[in-house]
């Protein structure tokens, strides 16, 4: 399969199923136990994928250890915050806040990478932020810990993108993903032992297993899309997750966004697509940001 757009749509649909499955599993288990079970299945799924000129058993070999480990820590923060957010607030609100990741990427691009950020990108950031306000309605609706956790997911994801961009995509996909999975399994296992372990029900185990397998499928589809296409082709498909958030919220969880929230979702998507179109016209690369509770890597060819 070499249809880049279809592969990207499959990837983001799979990531959305991952998030919805975690939400459906509920809050009986701690966020650490939830993340641990999901990552067990995710690791098993990822190990069957193949990456050109890379071997999983060599994932720990990298010439950029600080970047790889720093990115993994960002992934842990984003993952745990994502689990909490998706299990405590409506999907549409969680996704709206997580989609602030491009805003964080733009700000950090200017402050950390010293990139020139033009009026078009700043305009898109402001428009996207206004869209988030329409969805979340702070001051009108409660803004609680779940919303803060969703912001943490967006910030962790954006920081991970900046870390990888600093090394110019020279880190192996297996190094990024392998190190991330090790961090997630190890830290969540320790936290589980400290907090205590609750045995998941058959339903919870099945839902979390589905979440992990879908993450593996999504990662495979994304890597294939990145191999045959480019960021400007993939990024527009990212906004399909906002549609999945509405669909899953209505059909599975009975979460009905009002007309103002739907307008906000359209504004967020429009702001992102504005950036994609502008940078395509100028021939510039577009940062690809994922949304999934595992917080996958900015995958692509590497030279590490």
N, C-alpha and C positions, 0 to 999 in steps of 0.2 A: 504494500500500500504506500503510495507516494503523494497522495492528495494532502497537501500541507494543511489546508483549512479544515478538512474533515478530521485529520489527526489531532489538530489543536482543539477542535470542538469536543472530540472524544476525551481528550486529556482533562479539559476543564469540567466536563460533565462528570467524569470519574471523581475528580477532586470534590465536586459538589456533593456527590453521593457519600463520599467519605465524611464530610462535615455533617450531613443530614443523619447519617447512621450513628455518629457519635451523639448527636442531639437526641435521637430516638432511644438510645440506650439509657438515657436519664442520668440522675445524679446519685444513684445508690452507691456507686463506686467513687473513690476519690479521683481527682484529676490525674494523679500520678499513676494509679492503677489502670485507669482508662487509657492513658497514653502508652503505658507499658504493653498492654494487650494489643492495641492497634499496631504498635511498632514491631511486635513479634511477627505478626502476619505481614506487615509491610516489608520487613527484612527478608522474609522467606520469598515474597514476590519479587523483590528487587534482585535477589541473588540469581534468578533465572534469566535476567536481562543481560545483554551483551553490549559492550561498548568498544568500538574499533581501537586496536592497539592498547587496550587496557585490560588488566586482570584484577578481579576482586581481591585476590589474596595479597596484592601489592598496594591496596588502597592506602595503607599507612605511610607509604613512601611519597614524600612531596618536598619540593624545594621551597614551598611557601607555608611552613607549619603554622605561623602566627595567623595568617589569613584563614587557613582551613579551620583551625581550632576556634578562632574568633567568630567565624561564620557559624560553626556548630553551636556555640553558646547562644548566638542570636536565634538559631533555630529552636533551641530548647525553650527559650523565653516565649517565642512566638507560638510554639506548639502548646505549651501549658496554658498560656493566656487564651489561645483559641479554644481549647477544650472547655475552659470555664465560660467563655463568652457564648459559645454555641449551645451550651446546656442551660444557660440562665436567661438569655434575652432572645427576642424574635430573630429569625434568620436574616430577614431583610435589614434590620438594624445592625446586626453583627457584620454583615457583608459591607454595608455602607461605611462603617467605621474602619474596617480592615482595608477598604479601598482608598483610605488616606495614605496608604503606603507610597503611591507615586508622588504625593505631596512631600512626604518625608525624603524621598529620593531626590526630588528637585532641590529642596532646601539644603540637603547634605552635599549634593553635587556642587552647589555654589560655595558652601562653607568649607567642606573637607577636600573635595577634588579640585576646587578653584576653577570650575568650569564656567564659561560664560552662559548665563541663563537669560534668554531673551524675553521680550514682552509677551510673546505668544505662550510660552510655557508658564510664566507667572499668571497670565490670564486664565489658562486652563486650571491651574492650581486653585485660584480664587473661585472659579465657577464650580469646580468639583467640591470644594469646601462648602459652598452654599447649598449644593445638592445634598451633602451629608446632613446639614442643619435641617433641611426640609424633611428628611427621613427620620432623624432622631428626635427633633423638636425639643431641644434642651430648654428647660424652664416651663414647658407645657406638659411634657411627659417626664416621669422620673428618670434621672441619670444616675445609675447605680454602679456597683463593682463590675457587673458584666460588661457595661459599656466601656469602662476603663480598661478591662481586659482586652476587649476588641481593639482599642487604641494601642495597647501593648503589642498585639499581634501585628498590626500595621507598622508600628515602629521597628519591631524586631525584623520583619520582612524587608522593610526599606533599608535598614542598616546592613543586612546580609547582602543585598544587591550592591550597595556601595563598597563593601569589603571585596567582593569578587571583581568589581569594576576597577578597583585600585591595582589589581594584579593583571588586568587586561585579558581576562579569560584564559590564563595560562595554567590553571589548576585542573587536574583530571576530574572528570565527573565521578569516577569511582572513589577518589579521595574525599570529595565534598560529601557525597551521599554516605559512604561508608563511615566516615568520622562522625557525621551527624547521627546516624543510627546507633553507633556505639555510645555516644553521649546520652541520647534519649533513653536507651535501654538501661545503662548503668545508673544514671542519676534518678530515673523514675523507680528503679528497683530499690535503691537505697531509701528513697522517700517512702516507698511502700512499706518497707520493713520498719521504719520509724513510726509511721502513722498506724500501721496495722493493716492486715489484708482481709478483704471481704471476698468471699467466693462469688463470682458472677453467676447469675442464673443462665439457663440455656439460651434464653432470648437475648440477654445482654452479651453473652459470649458470641452468639451468631452475628449480632449487629456490629460488634467491634471487629470480628473477623472479616465481615464484609467491608468495613471501613478500611482495614489494612490491605486487603486484596485490591480494592478499587484504587487505593493510592499507588500500588505497584503497577496496575494497568495504566493509570494516568501518567505515571512517570515514564513508562515505556512509550506511550503515545506521544508524550511531549518531547522525549529525546529523538524519536523518529521525525517529528515535525521540525525540530531544530536542525536535524541532519539534512533534510531535503529543502528546507525553507529558510527564512530569516525572521528577525524579530518584528519587522514591519508587517509581515504576513500573519504572525502568531498573535501579536498583542491585541488586535481587534476582537479576536475570539475570546479573550480573557473576560470581556464584559458580558459574555453569555452566562457567567456565574450569577450575575444580578438577576437574570431571568429565572435561573434555576432556584434561586433563593425565594422568589415569589411563588413559583410553582410548588416547590416542596413545602413551603410555609402554609400555603392554602390547603393542599391536598392531604398532607400528613399531619400537620400540627394545628390546623385551624387558625392560622395567623393571617388575618386579612388586612393588608396595608390599605390605608385610606388614599384618597385621590392626591393629597399633598405628598404623601410618601412615594407614590408611584411617579409623580412629577419629579421628585428628588432623585429617584433612581435613574430616570431618563436624563436628568441634568448631569449626574455623575458619569454616565456612559458617554454622553456628548462631549464632556470635558476631556475625557481620555482619548476619544476618537479624534478630537481637534488636534491634540498633540501628535498623534500618530500620522494624521494627514499632513500636518505642517512639516514634520521631520522627514516624511517620505518625499515631499516636494523638494526639501533642501538636501536630500540624500544622506541624512544622518541616521545612525543606529538608534533604535528605541529600546529602552530597558524593559525586560520582560519580568513581570512580577506575578508570582503564583499566589493563590489563596487556597490553602488546605491546612488542616491542623497539624500535618507533619512538616509543613513549610519546606517544600522541595527546593532543589538547587536551581540556580540559573544555568541550566544545562546547555551544553554545546561542545564543539570541538575544543580540545585543549592541547597544550604542548608541555605540560608539567613532566 
